[in-house]
Amino acid sequence: MTHGRGGSGVPAPRRRRTRLWSLLGLLVVALVAGAVLVVEQVRSPAAPPTPAAQPAAVPAPPTPTPTPTPTPTPTPSSSAPVAPAFDRTRFSLDDPTSPWVVVNKARPVSPVDHAPADLVSVGGGYELRAEAAGAMQAMLAGAAAEGLTITVQSAYRSYDYQVGVFRAQVARFGEAQAEIQVARPGHSEHQTGLAADVGGGGCDIDRCFGANDEGRWVAAHAAEYGYVVRYPEGRTEVTGFRYEPWHVRYVGVELATELQRTGTPTLEEFFGLPAAPGYLR
């Protein structure tokens, strides 16, 4: 039989009050817990955030020291002309027709009776071989252009003519003295047609020619015309003859200027020939 109550046996108003008080209790607990939390946060403020670690600085690579560029050494231009070495074998030293023939007391003319085939007059009744004659005329003209008068005093002599010259010197000075003043027949450069005796300035065929203007001009300029003073001072032991500033020998401009350039006073020394201070027989 029903009495008008709920199924739990507890009146409804009472159940509502119980739930209300439970909610209020929970609310109070929550408030108290919140207050405690606030107090703790005030007492212990939060540590500031740790800044993010910065990446370690990487050092910049060192600036490389510039390596100096070496200055290239200039090389001679391939187009630059190179003077060829002087050819000392170009002409014979033995052939009497060669412009370089060397005749002295140890080197006679061969054959002994040789006579040039191309003799040309150089005035005054004297002759030289054609090439030597042309050079002699040019040399005399060169001296004249500078106000100097130089003349030919002797030139080509045949073997027979030299026999007479040598005999005359022996008769006058004796054989020993004659042999340092004039060549024996067959040993004279005059026989080649390439040698001449010149004079001027009041001195002919004498040592004084080397001290006057004409003789000094010949010594300085003869090479320009292919001539050399064949018996220089201080070389008697090499050539076999005393100093003769008047005796000039044609060898050609090429050899004459090479002798002058190298400062070589005699043909014997230039060509490496033995000295000829005396006759071999």
Secondary structure, DSSP 8 states (H G I E B T S, - for coil): ---S--TTSS-HHHHHHHHHHHHHHHHHHHHHHHHHHHHHHHHS---------------------------------TTS-------TTSS-SS-TTSTT---BTTB--SSTT---S-EEEEETTEEEEHHHHHHHHHHHHHHHHTT---EEEE----HHHHHHHHHHHHHHH-HHHHTTTS--TTS-GGGGT-EEEEEETTEESSGGGGGSHHHHHHHHHGGGGTEEEEE-TT-HHHHSS--EEEEEEE--HHHHHHHHHHT---HHHHTT----SS---
